[in-house]
């Protein structure tokens, strides 16, 4: 089995582009084209949050239009720059959406994929409520024989960078307690930090993704370089390819080649 993890496309309408020096519409378009060129072809794509940067229906319509060009199915987790009602109305085509959490799970070729909702609306940090934690615990008990990958926006662990670690999942120990108890969990894929980190923990690896939009620096630049304290302009956008074999998960970083003719 093979799938792709994209993260943090941060789509805005054309009149609000560029975002932090980059046109995020074109970057997501390039990412979709890159996925469609992959050999072997992936089974699906998971986007781990921050689909938009302004939570607007116009931005979600753009995301939906761009992802429609994918030649494989996709699954979505919300991030702190998302909002559940427009997310549900546009991405899930619900005419009268409720602000219910957006967690889900499915099994593909004997592998369980869990999508968690860490969105805490109005905050940059993440949160998971008791109902979702109970659902996850029961799911992992019920499907104990399936090797499991958990996909979410906010990392449940610190990455060793002070300004990033201040913006992580709150009360993460409650989630980690569940993940630590279930040895079927092999991989946790996250976004949010716009940078690649790998943290080994017990029987699983926590892996954060680069952004499709822009990359962040590990360490701020000193003043007076206003507006660039966290932006890294020399790294390309990228995504992860995840290959699964015999219950083992291998992640590969895939830089995205920009369509220079269009740009």
FIKENU-677012 format. One record per residue (C-alpha): residue in three letters; y, x, z. Coordinates in steps of 0.05 Angstrom, whole numbers, padded with zeros to 5 digits, always signed. Layout:
<rs>
alaYXZ
...
</rs>
This chain:
<rs>
unk+00000+00000+00000
unk+00070+00024-00015
unk+00137-00007+00002
unk+00211+00012+00003
unk+00259+00010+00062
unk+00332+00002+00042
unk+00387-00004+00093
unk+00461-00018+00102
unk+00485-00036+00032
unk+00550-00064+00063
unk+00568-00107+00003
unk+00639-00132-00005
unk+00671-00173-00061
unk+00702-00133-00119
unk+00772-00144-00094
unk+00755-00110-00028
unk+00722-00050-00061
unk+00716+00008-00051
unk+00690+00012+00020
unk+00703+00080+00051
unk+00714+00112-00017
unk+00651+00082-00049
unk+00638+00019-00090
unk+00580-00011-00051
unk+00564-00061-00106
unk+00549-00005-00155
unk+00510+00033-00102
unk+00464-00026-00089
unk+00457-00037-00163
unk+00436+00036-00171
unk+00387+00029-00113
unk+00354-00032-00144
unk+00348+00004-00211
unk+00316+00064-00175
unk+00265+00020-00141
unk+00247-00012-00207
unk+00233+00057-00237
unk+00186+00079-00181
unk+00114+00098-00199
unk+00069+00075-00167
unk+00106+00009-00163
unk+00120-00012-00091
unk+00091-00077-00065
unk+00157-00101-00035
unk+00224-00079-00006
unk+00250-00088+00064
unk+00326-00086+00075
unk+00340-00069+00147
unk+00408-00100+00158
unk+00482-00099+00144
unk+00473-00133+00078
unk+00548-00147+00077
unk+00608-00114+00110
unk+00649-00177+00120
unk+00597-00233+00134
unk+00627-00275+00078
unk+00588-00323+00033
unk+00619-00289-00027
unk+00588-00223-00005
unk+00520-00255+00008
unk+00522-00286-00062
unk+00533-00216-00090
unk+00475-00189-00049
unk+00430-00244-00074
unk+00451-00232-00146
unk+00439-00157-00140
unk+00371-00163-00105
unk+00349-00214-00157
unk+00341-00155-00205
unk+00286-00125-00162
unk+00219-00131-00197
unk+00182-00137-00130
unk+00192-00185-00071
unk+00241-00168-00016
unk+00247-00183+00059
unk+00311-00181+00100
unk+00331-00163+00171
unk+00401-00178+00196
unk+00449-00124+00222
unk+00512-00125+00263
unk+00555-00136+00200
unk+00515-00199+00183
unk+00523-00270+00207
unk+00464-00318+00212
unk+00494-00381+00184
unk+00520-00353+00117
unk+00458-00308+00115
unk+00413-00369+00120
unk+00455-00412+00074
unk+00457-00362+00017
unk+00397-00316+00024
unk+00348-00369+00049
unk+00381-00426+00011
unk+00386-00471+00072
unk+00438-00525+00059
unk+00451-00539+00133
unk+00432-00475+00170
unk+00427-00467+00245
unk+00444-00401+00278
unk+00371-00388+00295
unk+00344-00318+00298
unk+00316-00288+00234
unk+00252-00254+00257
unk+00188-00261+00217
unk+00122-00227+00202
unk+00070-00224+00148
unk+00006-00186+00132
unk-00002-00149+00066
unk-00065-00112+00047
unk-00088-00109+00119
unk-00021-00083+00146
unk+00024-00125+00190
unk+00098-00122+00176
unk+00145-00148+00230
unk+00218-00163+00218
unk+00261-00165+00281
unk+00330-00195+00290
unk+00374-00150+00332
unk+00440-00182+00312
unk+00486-00197+00371
unk+00542-00234+00335
unk+00611-00206+00349
unk+00584-00139+00374
unk+00566-00073+00341
unk+00510-00062+00390
unk+00444-00099+00383
unk+00405-00148+00426
unk+00337-00182+00426
unk+00329-00246+00467
unk+00269-00264+00511
unk+00241-00315+00461
unk+00237-00262+00406
unk+00206-00211+00453
unk+00153-00261+00476
unk+00139-00279+00403
unk+00129-00206+00386
unk+00083-00193+00445
unk+00040-00253+00428
unk+00038-00233+00355
unk+00014-00163+00371
unk-00040-00190+00417
unk-00063-00240+00365
unk-00064-00190+00308
unk-00089-00130+00347
unk-00133-00105+00290
unk-00076-00097+00240
unk-00037-00031+00237
unk+00035-00053+00245
unk+00103-00030+00221
unk+00164-00060+00256
unk+00229-00065+00216
unk+00296-00076+00250
unk+00369-00057+00245
unk+00387-00025+00312
unk+00344+00034+00335
unk+00311+00021+00403
unk+00316+00095+00420
unk+00373+00145+00425
unk+00380+00197+00370
unk+00418+00250+00408
unk+00486+00237+00377
unk+00535+00210+00429
unk+00577+00165+00386
unk+00516+00135+00352
unk+00477+00126+00416
unk+00534+00084+00445
unk+00522+00032+00391
unk+00446+00022+00396
unk+00401-00035+00418
unk+00420-00058+00488
unk+00365-00063+00541
unk+00320-00029+00492
unk+00269-00014+00547
unk+00246-00087+00543
unk+00226-00078+00470
unk+00198-00008+00481
unk+00154-00035+00537
unk+00120-00081+00486
unk+00115-00029+00431
unk+00087+00023+00480
unk+00032-00025+00503
unk+00007-00043+00433
unk-00028+00016+00399
unk-00030-00023+00333
unk+00044-00006+00325
unk+00048+00057+00282
unk+00118+00058+00253
unk+00187+00029+00271
unk+00238+00029+00215
unk+00311+00021+00231
unk+00380+00026+00199
unk+00449+00024+00231
unk+00462+00098+00238
unk+00468+00114+00163
unk+00428+00178+00175
unk+00355+00200+00178
unk+00325+00213+00247
unk+00252+00215+00267
unk+00232+00205+00339
unk+00159+00210+00359
unk+00140+00163+00415
unk+00069+00153+00442
unk+00028+00124+00384
unk+00085+00109+00336
unk+00145+00140+00301
unk+00215+00112+00301
unk+00249+00129+00235
unk+00321+00112+00218
unk+00343+00105+00146
unk+00399+00132+00105
unk+00447+00080+00079
unk+00451+00052+00008
unk+00527+00050+00019
unk+00555+00113+00053
unk+00526+00165+00100
unk+00552+00182+00169
unk+00562+00250+00201
unk+00524+00269+00263
unk+00587+00298+00293
unk+00660+00274+00285
unk+00710+00317+00249
unk+00768+00340+00292
unk+00837+00309+00285
unk+00881+00302+00245
unk+00831+00282+00191
unk+00842+00208+00202
unk+00790+00160+00176
unk+00738+00214+00164
unk+00710+00224+00234
unk+00643+00196+00214
unk+00641+00192+00138
unk+00599+00242+00100
unk+00619+00242+00026
unk+00573+00296-00001
unk+00506+00262+00013
unk+00479+00213-00038
unk+00456+00143-00020
unk+00382+00139-00010
unk+00323+00098+00014
unk+00254+00109+00044
unk+00188+00101+00008
unk+00132+00084+00056
unk+00061+00098+00034
unk+00005+00068+00076
unk-00067+00094+00073
unk-00124+00084+00123
unk-00075+00058+00175
unk-00029+00118+00169
unk+00044+00114+00148
unk+00080+00167+00109
unk+00155+00161+00096
unk+00190+00198+00039
unk+00266+00203+00030
unk+00287+00183-00040
unk+00358+00201-00062
unk+00389+00151-00110
unk+00413+00177-00177
unk+00480+00146-00196
unk+00488+00116-00265
unk+00544+00163-00287
unk+00554+00126-00353
unk+00573+00063-00316
unk+00615+00098-00263
</rs>
